[in-house]
């Protein structure tokens, strides 16, 4: 998700330079390669132990990340529009239209049945609520921006259903995210913050507001070109212009909520940074904040503000640096056996069904690492 988000972010920079598109294409190709590699790896895991897939989809921690698979597909479609359509014929435009509606149908089934499993069979305490509980519906949160970017090349007869569908799907994702926001903030008020190494996962809360803000602004800007002149039977006003005048302010209104979650997460991480070790939650530094930047790019473009555009360029540079840092830590973690090693995965306590306090978990991790190094 993070690599795909970087590809989409770089592809719509307001301040460009020679070679920027090439950098974006490199990220996009890398995203596809990583997606195929990870699908192959997890497919091999389930092929070796077919019962693992059922445990995975019911696991109180791992199951939520099934939504990440679908978000990754949406970002590939997004990148295909940005980098593929300009170099291909109209066949790709039609293919993306078909993929959009097929994708929407698939993720609707995921959102219904996965939450059914969670609500019916799993009892998750509110004191353990994390933003990752939003993940089953996260694909809908990126469907709005996907619809907006597809509008640039779709013919009018296809563009109108897509813009309406994107608005509808985004509404579902945003409203469920609001419900989960309430549970998450309740946890922050009544319980402790997540342990230091999992605090980057708090950035997941940035995504719903950020991508919803981007959706309203982008769809609003596209509305005058997509909506028919007398849409909804209106004759006294130009409906597309009204949608634009409403969509942009709503996007600006929502964007600051995303920034607040980002600032809250940043302060929390900085206060305990010295106690952190790498977990896969660190990738949350990238994907949600890429959405925050994309939304601000949309706002800066709508307002034609050079100052906002300059800020988004600086934010993009920071995210590129963070991507390389997290990627390095990820590779190092796998090489050292901190990830994908028996007894070392960050969700070990969930698998064993035994809770550990922060100190005992850290002591256990150090002891296991020393034993592993001794065997090596």
Secondary structure, DSSP 8 states (H G I E B T S, - for coil): -HHHHHHHHHTT-SS--TTHHHHHHHHHHHHHHHHHHHHHHHHHHHHH-TTHHHHHHH-TTGGGGHHHHHHHHHHHHHHIIIIIGGGS-HHHHHHHHHHHHHHHHHHHHHHHHHHHHHHHH----GGG--GGGGHHHHHHHHHHHHHHHHTTTS-HHHHHHHHHHHHHHHHHHHHHHHHHHHHHHHHHHHS----GGGGGGGGHHHHHHHHHHHHHHHHHHHHHHHS-TTGGG--SS-HHHHHHHHHHHHHHHHHHHHHHHHHHHHHHHHHTGGG----GGGGGGTHHHHHHHHHHHHHHHHHT-HHHHHHHHHHHHHHHHHHHHHHHHHHHHHHHTSSSSTTTSTTHHHHHT----HHHHHHHHHHHHHHHHHH-
